[in-house]
Amino acid sequence: MRLATPRALGAAVALATGLALAQTAWAPAWAEDGRITTVQADPELQKRADLLMKSVVDGGGKVSWGSLEAGSGPESVVLKQITLTSPDGKKLTIEEINVRTMDWANAQEPRHADITMKKLVIAADAMDKEAADNIKELGLTEIVINGELAFKFDEGEKSFDVGKVFVDFENLGELKLRLKLTGITPADIKAATGEKPEKTETPAAPDAAMTLLSRLNLAGAAIAFKDKGVMALAFKSEAKKKNISESAAKNKLIEELTEERGKAEDEVTKELIDAFVKFVRTPGEIEFVAAPSAPANVMMAFMTVMGNRSTFKQMLGLSVAVK
């Protein structure tokens, strides 16, 4: 099923989710002449800020900030008025990054972190052509993103708990995510992705990824999107391209979804389409939740969805709600 969702939102979600889920991806890695420019700061705060921006500098990017502050806890640091500049002069600005907690001993692969970001401003001209075209299609010249991230690896429990991912696309929408997986450790992930430990030339076992999946369990998850204007912009853009009214553009999407529902062969797919139709009619918030009664094996779940979607829904305790 193909849904006629706004391409610009998809590009923005992909960008911001990457920023949120990868600790080292608060900014892109650029090439050539990397450096950091800072104000005079406490050496320990300076060290933390350098670690936070290491991937940018290692890739050759330039970073500057106006001030560093200690923050509210023993692991915290606050960077303000940050500017990231690429070799060709393209810039991103961030008003503030507040690291409340961080596994500084493993800063490039942290076992825990709690971070907020205020006002990441990305001009359309600073994006690649496809992303820029998507943004401009909605009548925008830039996007402004605020975000929060909190996660923890518990190696004793073998769990990865993403307590909060919150991405606010100002005047567009909000994305929220929480996730808990069990049966994994950071070492397992390294082995599964084929990453070699330092000073070791031994490659990962070819079946490492399958081994990881066989013991990876989903304890719970939820993802929600709240419309704050992007749907109206999408209908406006579609109406302009097709020389129709905005209401006609919305009705056309509803007709397409209704047609797809008529082709659906199972109740789970029909329920999903019904939720999308309700959201399109009155954009608000749509949330998908997985709440299995006990941690569900991921490999078994994917095998099940290919055969019986009702069993898959029951196994993962799936639900969808439109508010």
Sequence and secondary structure as in RCSB ss.txt:
>XXXX:A:sequence
MRLATPRALGAAVALATGLALAQTAWAPAWAEDGRITTVQADPELQKRADLLMKSVVDGGGKVSWGSLEAGSGPE
SVVLKQITLTSPDGKKLTIEEINVRTMDWANAQEPRHADITMKKLVIAADAMDKEAADNIKELGLTEIVINGELA
FKFDEGEKSFDVGKVFVDFENLGELKLRLKLTGITPADIKAATGEKPEKTETPAAPDAAMTLLSRLNLAGAAIAF
KDKGVMALAFKSEAKKKNISESAAKNKLIEELTEERGKAEDEVTKELIDAFVKFVRTPGEIEFVAAPSAPANVMM
AFMTVMGNRSTFKQMLGLSVAVK
>XXXX:A:secstr
      HHHHHHHHHHHHHHH GGGSS    SS EEE     HHHHHHHHHHTHHHHHTT EEE SEEE  SSTT
 EEEEEEEEE TTS EEEEEEEEEEEE GGGTTS SEEEEEEEEEEEEGGGS HHHHHHHHHTT SEEEEEEEEE
EEEETTTTEEEEEEEEEEETTTEEEEEEEEEES  HHHHHHHHT   TT      TTHHHHHHHH EEEEEEEEE
EESSHHHHHHHHHHHHHT  HHHHHHHHHHHHHHHHHH  SHHHHHHHHHHHHHHHS SEEEEEE  SS EEHHH
HHHHHHH HHHHHHHHTEEEEE 
